[in-house]
Structure formats: structure tokens, C-alpha cells
Amino acid sequence: MWAPDEFPCALPEIGLPEEVSLSSAAEWLSLELGKLSEASFTKDAIWRDSFALTGTLRTFYTSKSAIAAWRDTAGVLGANSFEANSTTAKVTRLGKNTAWVDVHFTFETEKSPSLSCSGYASLIYTKEGEWKIWVLRTTLEQLKGHGNVDLLEETRVNESPKNHPTSSNGFLHFDCVVVGGGQAGLSCGGRLKALSVSYVVLDKNDQVGDSWKTRYDSVKLHTPREFSHLPFYRTFPGTYREFLTKDDLAQGYKEWVDRLGITVWQKSTLISGAWNETEEIWELNLLRQGCSQTITCSHVIIAAGGGCQNPLVPKYANSGNFGGLALHSSEYESAKEWAGKHGIVVGTANTAHDVAEDMVAAGMASVTMVQRSPTYVLPHEYYKAVLDTLYNESTPTETADRIFNSSPLALTRLLCNTTLHSMARGEPGRFDALEAAGFKVERYGDIVHSLYSRFGGHYMDVGASAKISKGLIKVKSDALPVEYLEDGLHFTDGSNLNADVVVFATGFVGNMRHTVADLFGKDVAALVDDFWGVDAEGELKGAFKPTGNPRLWYHGGALGHASV
């Protein structure tokens, strides 16, 4: 698997004049895009395309690769009518010797189906007084003559839905069935409705939002409210708290579904499916409201929780010896009933810290985290400061999404690390205190690697680190558990830890390809891509793009990905 730090990407080592002309930058770009050459780019330029010209998600590194790909795509599709907007141009300065201008532009293509597209170009100004493209981003906005995925009017009272299913061989037939009713599945349903595509979202839970509401009692987001909206409008206005709880999320999702009239079947689980080669449709076998039902569709979107359905639990010897309670975090609800008991949490990522904090609040006699490897600790206010530059009340969410989601992953990593590491260097005592308490902290970690390659493994600090530093939460980081005892765990260094409760916050199998195998069989799964992780171009595997089966799609990830 590739990591984001393996791709050639560097910040420009040149500044901008104090009185830089944004209008001249936009004028140059408008003209240059119509006649791009290798000389238009810096040598280390990057071009990332999001479906506009390549039909998928692609990233090209160096001017030579970028211009070759541009000629192969823009020329064939007849890209034209490039128009840069000087009013939205923005200067970014990271010190005297690193600066660039971001310019938004639009364009169209001629070849059928003709497309409306947009993009951003990050321009540097050379010592010779010339503009050059450092980063180019292009995004498909709309197929001309078709619906707009970004526009969906609220359903009027008593209005009939436009997205009716049809009948096929006696079964209800949909253009698309979305499997999963969390934020990713709901978002897909909304986008499909905006395109007037017949669809249904299958949600195994009783009510919209239960995918969050049924989680452990204290769960709340570690990222700010503005990063959490579903498409079309601000799902969580200022009346909601800054860091949403699970109940906030459930309420916001239900309000969104009701307001937009999204078609969701509750208590509906996909049991199995098969491709009918003759009819060229999927046949899906459901358990809906306790009854068996078969429906058909042309496309299936798997939005079933990022593939995180199968808990990972380490195996230790003599599990039958333990006289206490051992459970995975997926089974955990609250520590309220454990007052006065001894607790162990195995793992040191986000959920582990939440559980340990709950144990302290419940008045447990002792709380110990077992750390198996160094952990990146990222104070939530650091990450909030990064996200707030884009996701804020003055920037339309769709604009923030275009900028954030069109950025090459290697560049996102570089910019995040530059800012976050600078903040960490500014308060070393915070991390020194953790190390003094025995916690192996990675203070200059890589959040993009954690989110996109590891699918977690970090801690967004919302308060538990201070409890570790104060000794309220103990840390065992010098040995690993190997055996259950009647009253605790035995470790590789020969030591024992007493425990009445052991919670394994040790993650899940994070690959929806396993879900595909469970639902459609190994033969179908063998022909689709993995879900998540980084490919050879720095793109996410499988997510949001063709999977290898033209009728099967993935959607998932963090809340910020829901509106992709």
C-alpha cells in the first residue's frame, strides 16, 4: 500500500510581490488554459482531475506527465471556453519565500455528453516575471441537459415524489439501490433524487440517524460542526453545539430526510444479491420490516459504514479463566454500572480514549490504557484551526467541499503537516507531560496518513490527554498482554494488571470489499477494487469512483466525505 508521503509534492520556494495583481493572474490563466504546454507549468507541477476530463479520479505529477495527460483528454473532449474569475482569486503566503495565488475557473467540453466543469489553479510568480501553474485541479460540475447534483428543492407538503420505481418481472425496480442509511447513504440518496433517478436507501435501523444514536453514550465528534453537513444546505446550523453529539447527528439527519423527502426504507437489510446477466439487473433479496422481499436495480451503491462491520479482537491465552467482563468497543455503551471496579482499555486511538474518560467519570477504582504502539496525538483545536480556514459560516459548504475534495492528497498532507507541526512545536510541554506519564506520543504525526492509509489509529485530543498527564488514566506501554487471568491480564514482561472489565478498542476490518463478498459472493468481490487506502497515484482506492464493476459503487469515510 502506498503512503501519502511517497508522492512528489513540495511547496513553492518563491514569494509573491507585495502588490500582486490578481486580475493579471486571472487574465493570464484564461488565455493559457486554452493553449497549455509544458512551459505553462512548474517542473514539479501536479494536476488532479475529478471526473471532468478523465472520467474518474486521477492525479498526475510533474509538468511532463500533466501536459501529456491533458493533451490526451482535454484535446479529445474538446475542452473550451476557459474563464478565470479574478474576484475569487486569493493569495496564500506561508512566510516570505512561499506564496501562491489560487484562481477559480470554469470551462466546458464539446464531445457528447457535453460537460460543464470548474477548477482551481495555484499560480506562482517566477523571478523572470512570469506566471506558472504549480497545482491544477479540474472538477466535473454537470452533464449538460441533465439534473444538477448540487440542487434539490425541498419537498412540498403532499407532493408526489418524482423518483418512482418501476416494475420488473413483478418486482419493484429502481435505477439505484443504496445499501446503508448513515451519512454516506443518505447523501447518495439526496444526490440521486436531485438527478431524478429512481432510488431507495436501505437502512437496517429503526429510524434515520440510528447508525449514530445506537453508539456508546458519550460519543461525540472530534471535528467541528461546519465539517459535518450533508448536501444542499447547512444540516447543522448555529443552534447546534460546535462538537456534535450522537443525538445531534441523529436529529440533524432526520430533519434533513424529512425536509428533502429522501426515500429511506427502515428496518431493511440486504441479505444477498446476484447479477442477472440476461436482464442486466441486480436481483436483491431483502429482509424488510421482518418480511422477505426481492427488488431489482441497475446499480448498487455500498455505503455500509466503510466496511467497519467486523471487529478486530486480539486473542490471548486462557480466555475462559477471566472472571470479569471482556468486550469490544462495538458492544460498549457506558461505564456507569462499573463504579468501584478496575478497568483496562486495550488500544489508544479515539474510541479508547473516550472509553477511558467514561471510566474515570463513572468512578472506577482504576483505569489503565494498554498502548501497543506510539500514537499520534492531535489536539482538536489544532485540526479545527486548519478546517476553519475553509469550513466556516461565511464560506458556502459546496465551495469549501470543492476546494477540499479537489486537492491532491499529497498537497493536503503537506499543508496540514506544515501547520499542525508548527502548532505542536509551540507547546512541547503538553506532549512532554504525556511521555512522563508513560504514554508513547507521536507529536509530529501525519493526519492524512492516519485518515487515508490507516483509517484511524490516532487520537484527536478532546480532553483525555490531560487526564493521562494527571495520572487519572494510567498507561501500560512497556509490554503486551498475552494471557487472561481470573482477575486481569498477564503481560510479556511478566507483570499482571487487575481488571474487572476489559474493553478492546482495537478497531475493525476496514474494507467494504469484504461486504461485497458477503452479499454478492467471492466471484463478484474478486473483480472490484478494495475500499480505502492509497493507490499508486495518491488516490483513495475504490471510494467515489468506478470499482471495477460498472454497476457496483462504494461510498463512505468520515463525515466530511459524506457530501462528496
LINPE-V272182 format. One record per pair of residues at least 6 apart in sequence whose ideal C-beta (glycine too) atoms are under 6 Angstrom apart, sorted by the first residue. I is the first residue (numbers start at 1). GAP is how many residues later the second one is. Records with the same first field share a line. If there is no record, write none. Layout:
# LINPE-V272182
I = GAP, GAP
This chain:
# LINPE-V272182
1 = 532
2 = 532, 534
3 = 446, 450
4 = 405, 406, 409, 444, 445
7 = 403, 531
8 = 53
9 = 401, 402, 405
10 = 34
11 = 87
12 = 86, 88, 112, 122
13 = 84
14 = 110
15 = 81, 82, 84
16 = 83, 109
22 = 64, 67
23 = 63
25 = 76, 78, 98, 106
26 = 58, 60, 63, 77
28 = 103
29 = 55, 74, 92
30 = 52, 53, 54
32 = 8
33 = 49
34 = 48
36 = 34
38 = 25, 29
40 = 93
41 = 22, 25, 92
42 = 90, 92
43 = 20
45 = 18, 21, 88, 89
46 = 15, 89, 362
47 = 13, 19, 89
48 = 11, 89, 360
49 = 9, 89
50 = 7, 89, 356
51 = 89
52 = 65, 86, 87, 88
53 = 20, 21
54 = 19
56 = 489, 490
57 = 482, 488
59 = 349, 478, 479
60 = 6, 9
77 = 32, 34
78 = 31, 32, 33
79 = 28, 30
80 = 28
81 = 26, 27
82 = 25
83 = 23
84 = 19, 21
85 = 19
88 = 16
89 = 12, 14
90 = 12
91 = 10
92 = 8
93 = 6
100 = 22, 24, 34
101 = 22
102 = 18, 20
103 = 18
104 = 16
105 = 14
106 = 12
107 = 10
108 = 8
109 = 6
113 = 30
114 = 30
115 = 25
116 = 25, 26
117 = 23, 24
118 = 21, 23
119 = 18, 19
120 = 17
121 = 12, 15
122 = 12, 13
123 = 8
124 = 8, 10
126 = 6
137 = 269
139 = 267
142 = 6
147 = 47, 48, 49
149 = 42, 45
150 = 248
152 = 38, 42, 80, 108
154 = 105
155 = 106
162 = 34
163 = 30, 35, 36
164 = 34
165 = 7, 8, 9, 33
166 = 7
168 = 128
171 = 123, 124, 125
172 = 123
173 = 123
174 = 24, 25, 26, 123
175 = 22, 23, 123
176 = 16, 21, 23, 121, 123
177 = 23, 120, 123
178 = 7, 10, 11, 23, 123, 125
179 = 23, 91, 123, 125
180 = 123, 124
181 = 20, 22, 83
182 = 29
183 = 376, 379
184 = 119, 371, 372, 378
185 = 16, 118
187 = 43, 44, 375, 376
188 = 113, 115, 367
189 = 10, 12, 73
190 = 41, 72
192 = 7
200 = 63, 65
201 = 63
202 = 63, 66, 68
203 = 61, 63
204 = 65
206 = 60
208 = 45, 46, 49, 56
209 = 41, 44, 45
212 = 34, 37, 38
213 = 33, 37
215 = 31
216 = 116, 117
217 = 116, 117
218 = 136, 140
219 = 27
220 = 23, 25
221 = 22, 23
222 = 158, 238, 240
224 = 18, 160, 163
225 = 11, 15, 17, 19
226 = 165, 166
227 = 160, 164, 333
228 = 8, 16, 331
229 = 6, 168
230 = 26
231 = 332
235 = 17, 21
236 = 16
240 = 8
267 = 22
268 = 18, 20
269 = 18
270 = 14, 16, 249
271 = 14, 16
272 = 13
273 = 9, 11, 246, 247
274 = 9
275 = 7
276 = 7
281 = 15, 17
282 = 15, 18
283 = 13
284 = 11
285 = 9
286 = 7
299 = 252
300 = 252
301 = 252, 254
302 = 210, 213, 252
303 = 252, 253
304 = 211
306 = 250
307 = 203, 204, 205, 208, 224
308 = 200, 202
310 = 198, 199
311 = 17, 19, 197
312 = 194, 195
313 = 15, 191
316 = 165, 166, 167, 168
317 = 166
318 = 165, 166
319 = 165
321 = 163, 165
322 = 162
323 = 163
324 = 175, 176, 177
325 = 176
326 = 176
328 = 176
329 = 22, 174, 176
332 = 171
335 = 23, 24, 27
336 = 26
338 = 24, 26, 163
339 = 23, 24
340 = 25
341 = 23, 159, 160
342 = 23, 24, 156, 157, 158
343 = 16, 21, 24, 158
344 = 24, 155, 158
345 = 7, 10, 11, 24, 158, 160
346 = 24, 158, 160
347 = 158, 159
348 = 21, 23, 27
349 = 107, 108, 110
350 = 109, 110
351 = 154
352 = 153
353 = 106, 111
355 = 148, 150
356 = 11, 13, 117
357 = 107
359 = 8
360 = 7, 107, 112
367 = 106
368 = 106, 108, 129
369 = 104, 106
370 = 106
371 = 69, 104, 106
374 = 66, 68
375 = 84
376 = 66, 69, 74, 82
377 = 64, 82, 84, 88
378 = 69, 82
379 = 82
380 = 80, 81, 82
382 = 38, 41
386 = 30, 33
390 = 10, 13, 14
391 = 9
401 = 162
405 = 159
409 = 129
410 = 128
412 = 36
413 = 35
416 = 31, 32
421 = 23
424 = 19
431 = 10, 12
433 = 36
434 = 7, 31, 34, 35
435 = 6
437 = 31, 32, 38
438 = 37, 39
439 = 29, 36
440 = 37
450 = 7, 8
452 = 82
453 = 81
455 = 55, 77
467 = 6
479 = 12, 13, 14
480 = 12
481 = 8, 10
482 = 10
483 = 7
487 = 11
488 = 8, 9, 10, 11
489 = 8
490 = 6
510 = 22
511 = 19, 20
512 = 19, 42
513 = 12, 17, 18
516 = 9, 12
517 = 8
527 = 21, 22
528 = 19, 20, 21
529 = 12, 13, 18, 19
530 = 11, 12
531 = 11, 23
533 = 8
535 = 6
542 = 12
543 = 11
544 = 20
547 = 7
